[in-house]
Amino acid sequence: MASRLELTPTAVRAQLAGMERDGLVRRAGQKRGATRPSHVFELTAEAEQLLSGLYVPLAHHLVGVCTSQLRTDQVRKIMRQTGRSLAEDFPLPRRSAATLEARVRAANEVMNAQLGAVTHVERRNGTFVIRGVSCPIAAISDKHQSACLMVEAFLQEIVAAPVRECCERRGRPRCCFEIRAR
């Protein structure tokens, strides 16, 4: 591999070690080499998911089929149920144990660290706002604004307070969610 890439064997080993540490590849066996056995690496399932180009078009078409086949209230209900279901995948400290601000900041951290968003928390007139520099689901929400309800319901489940979607859709889309104390 090193000669094909025009790198030193040490450089290749260092890159593979880093990729293995980050969970992108794993050792899948050994193969006889000219002087000593060579390790065989394969992508992990997580890396394959990251590299898949099917997720966005599949989700876009799924939401499109739902919006064309169902009434608006049914689509909205499905989007919210999906967001609540997604929230179950993220174990956070019990909502009653933290202040609203702590829950909002924890939700923002999940959005950034685990869901690929680039958001920050603002405090404005007694409310919290989670505002993005872009929209992490723009490929879907540009044609299906109801998709934002998934994120709204996801956040509402995590922060245990009313959340209102206030996304900016002109020009470059930016997500925005306002959270008020009950």
C-alpha positions in Angstrom: 0.0 0.0 0.0 2.8 2.4 0.9 4.5 2.1 -2.5 1.1 2.6 -4.4 0.5 5.7 -2.3 4.1 6.8 -2.6 4.4 7.0 1.2 6.6 5.4 3.7 5.4 2.3 5.5 5.6 4.2 8.8 3.3 6.9 7.4 0.7 4.3 6.3 0.9 2.5 9.7 0.4 5.9 11.5 -2.7 6.7 9.4 -4.2 3.2 9.8 -3.6 3.4 13.6 -5.4 6.7 13.8 -8.3 5.5 11.6 -8.5 2.3 13.8 -8.5 4.5 17.0 -11.3 6.7 15.5 -13.4 3.6 14.7 -13.2 4.0 10.9 -11.3 0.7 10.2 -10.7 -2.5 12.0 -8.2 -5.4 11.6 -9.9 -8.2 9.6 -7.0 -10.7 9.4 -3.5 -11.2 8.2 -2.0 -11.9 4.8 1.4 -13.4 4.1 3.9 -10.8 3.2 7.4 -10.9 1.6 9.2 -10.6 4.9 6.4 -10.7 7.6 2.6 -10.9 7.7 0.6 -7.9 6.7 -2.5 -6.8 8.5 -5.7 -6.7 6.5 -8.1 -3.8 7.4 -11.7 -3.2 6.5 -14.1 -0.3 7.0 -16.3 -0.4 10.1 -20.1 -0.3 9.7 -20.0 3.3 11.1 -17.5 4.4 8.4 -19.6 2.8 5.7 -22.6 4.7 6.9 -20.6 8.0 6.8 -19.6 7.3 3.3 -23.0 6.3 2.0 -24.6 8.7 -0.5 -28.0 7.1 -0.2 -29.3 8.6 3.1 -30.2 12.1 1.8 -32.0 11.1 -1.4 -33.8 8.3 0.4 -35.0 10.6 3.2 -35.9 13.2 0.7 -38.1 10.8 -1.3 -39.6 9.2 1.9 -40.7 12.7 3.1 -41.9 13.5 -0.4 -44.0 10.4 -0.6 -45.5 11.1 2.9 -46.4 14.7 1.9 -48.0 13.6 -1.3 -50.0 10.7 0.1 -51.1 11.9 3.5 -53.0 14.9 4.8 -50.9 17.8 6.3 -51.9 17.0 9.8 -50.9 13.4 9.4 -47.5 14.4 8.0 -46.9 16.8 10.8 -47.8 14.1 13.3 -45.4 11.6 11.7 -42.6 14.2 11.7 -43.1 15.0 15.4 -43.2 11.3 16.3 -40.0 10.8 14.4 -38.3 13.5 16.3 -39.4 12.1 19.7 -38.3 8.7 18.6 -34.8 10.1 17.7 -34.5 11.7 21.1 -34.8 8.3 22.7 -31.4 7.4 21.1 -29.6 10.0 23.2 -29.4 9.3 26.9 -29.1 12.6 28.7 -29.3 13.4 32.4 -32.9 13.3 33.6 -34.7 16.4 32.6 -35.9 17.2 36.1 -32.4 17.2 37.5 -31.1 20.1 35.4 -32.1 23.7 34.8 -33.7 24.7 31.5 -30.5 26.4 30.5 -28.5 23.2 31.2 -31.0 21.1 29.2 -30.8 23.6 26.3 -27.1 23.5 26.3 -27.1 19.7 26.5 -29.4 19.6 23.5 -27.2 22.0 21.6 -24.2 19.8 22.3 -26.0 16.7 21.0 -26.9 18.7 17.8 -23.3 19.6 17.3 -21.4 16.6 18.5 -23.6 13.8 17.3 -26.0 15.1 14.6 -23.6 17.2 12.5 -25.2 20.6 13.2 -23.3 23.8 13.7 -25.4 25.6 16.3 -25.0 27.9 19.3 -27.3 29.0 22.1 -28.5 32.6 22.5 -30.5 34.1 25.3 -33.1 36.6 24.2 -36.0 38.2 26.1 -36.3 35.4 28.6 -36.1 32.7 26.0 -33.3 30.5 24.7 -32.6 30.2 21.0 -30.7 27.4 19.3 -29.5 29.0 16.1 -27.5 27.3 13.3 -25.0 28.8 10.9 -26.6 26.4 8.3 -29.3 23.8 8.2 -28.2 20.2 8.8 -31.2 18.9 6.9 -31.3 21.5 4.2 -31.4 18.8 1.5 -34.8 17.8 2.7 -36.2 20.9 4.4 -35.8 23.1 1.4 -38.6 21.3 -0.4 -40.4 19.8 2.7 -40.5 22.4 5.5 -42.4 19.9 7.7 -39.1 18.1 8.1 -38.1 20.8 10.6 -40.8 19.5 12.9 -38.6 16.4 13.4 -35.9 18.6 14.9 -38.4 20.7 16.8 -39.9 17.6 18.5 -36.4 16.1 19.1 -35.4 19.3 21.0 -38.7 19.5 22.8 -38.3 16.0 24.1 -34.7 16.7 25.3 -35.3 20.1 26.9 -38.8 19.2 28.3 -40.1 22.7 27.4 -42.0 24.2 24.5 -40.0 24.6 21.3 -41.0 26.6 18.3 -39.2 26.2 15.0 -38.2 29.6 13.5 -35.9 28.6 10.7 -34.6 31.1 8.2 -35.3 29.8 4.7 -34.2 32.8 2.5 -30.8 32.4 0.8 -28.7 29.9 2.8 -31.1 28.1 5.1 -30.3 28.3 8.9 -32.0 26.4 11.6 -33.5 28.2 14.5 -35.5 26.9 17.5 -36.9 29.0 20.3 -37.3 27.5 23.7 -39.5 29.0 26.4 -39.9 28.1 30.0 -43.3 26.6 30.7 
